[in-house]
């Protein structure tokens, strides 16, 4: 677990005592703001809301977003405005940011030059609320959007300890993004004297899963969304727990045929050792513990890197044979494909954490089966991987997805604002030239 980071420039913050709803409604626009439902908040006027300024001022945590973007990604600047940091009531305390030791932390950024829209996001992995600052917040702020993000209600490798029932921790992710979306609409109206004209949900990995879930379950809150390699949860499978055990069995044996059959594509072999050491084993164990804690009895999250054949080893986990209660837990967080607002998905063909044939390809078929094709575009990005920082290590074999996410976002803007339908769903070949800032959708 990370230690709390010191919030430098703390004396620049204005502590806000939350007013009554009547007082909040009577306050003038642009004054002290009140996040509905927040248990605590701090308000600061900043000369720079992007990471070009918030790193120095202490209004972000670089550890939250480390490794999520290519090193050469430009950092925009020149976005003054107001930042709100705080938390909603919660009983868990995995998030140590600011020394608050309190979960359900959020950040809201309100630029002085506002375009009328707001972007909301949950975090990838089990990171904290600043995880999207480089990948998403900087860029949308530079385009004039207000931005808000939540830590999803629990963080860190022991996130599965939150809640009373299997699946509770992930289910909370969904309710926390819904909560933040409703709250930020009110805050935006307080700040700018009118509600947002457009609300867009976006996020990567687990944050992409949240976009899918929100557009399926609360489409009334959003105008559209961009899903960046979202995690797929389905009750019958595929899901993480049907994919990763195959890798944990086959990779140590050097069984490439079994790896390919499990969905890990030919041509991705150079990525397997890194993902075995840092992703597959850990991811399998902690998410299996979240929905199926009985598999290893009293042990929490299994035995790291156990060999197939070891009792209760996650390499031998067989989701299909587990008791019905496990599928019941997954059903509480499962996706259906029944989106109610426009959604654009981008996913890399060399993703070996969430293999594309076991994830977004499946979700696209779910959307089709639900009869929602007219609301959906899907861009398969040749050479894209799950973690954009790996592009810096393998620039001749990989390409970052950050610019593809931005191209999809711009296409969604045109779709919502001008009725210009985005390019058809397609597999996008690797373009020549600059890969860090360019990703044509045709």
Secondary structure, DSSP 4 states (H G I P E B T S, - for coil): -PPPPP-TTGGGPEE-PPPPHHHHHHSPTTSS---TTEEEEEEEEES--SHHHHHHHTSS-HHHHTTSS-TT--------EEEEEEEE--S-----GGG---SSEEEEEEESS--SEEEEEEPSTT--TTTTIIIIIHHHHHTT-EEEEE-TT--STTGGGSSSSTTHHHHHHHHHHHHHHHHHHHHHHHHHSS--SEEEEEEETHHHHHHHHHHHH-GGG-SEEEEESPPP--SSS-SHHHHHHHHHHHHHHT-HHHHHHTT--TT-HHHHHHHIIIIIHHHHHHHHHHH-GGGGTTSSS--TTPPTTSTT-GGG--GGGS-HHHHHHHHTT---S--SSEEEEEEETT-SSS-GGGTHHHHHHHHHHTT-GGGEEEEEETTB-S-TTHHHH-TTT-B-SHHHHHHHHHHHHHHHHH--PPPPPEEEPPPSS-SSS-----
